[in-house]
Amino acid sequence: MTQTLGWVAVVVFLLALLPMAVKWLKQRALGSVAGADSAAKIVSVLAVGPHQRVVTVEQGPDHARVRLTLGVTAQTITLLHSVDLRAEPQVSDGVPVPNSGRV
């Protein structure tokens, strides 16, 4: 009887540790796939309807950062505009010239 109670206690303890182990494994797996410098960063979100949003996101490593403007609905995500942030703005006679890196 005491031996059975001991096994039950071990199983309950292992089941209690299971969610923490899964969370730890998820964090380690995600950390190795995408480095901290290449993580996406949400810059802004604008609701334009009940299920539509315009989202601005920065993506990529610091030396090749890109800002994306996305149209997001329940069914699709559409690229509206992108800007290459690594390109330095050109200046002609004190007036900024439009960035040629824009798509």
Secondary structure, DSSP 8 states (H G I E B T S, - for coil): -HHHHHHHHHHHHHHHHHHHHHHHHHHHHHHHHS-GGG--EEEEEEE-SSS-EEEEEEES-GGG-EEEEEEE-SS-EEEEEEEETTS--EEETTEEE--TT--
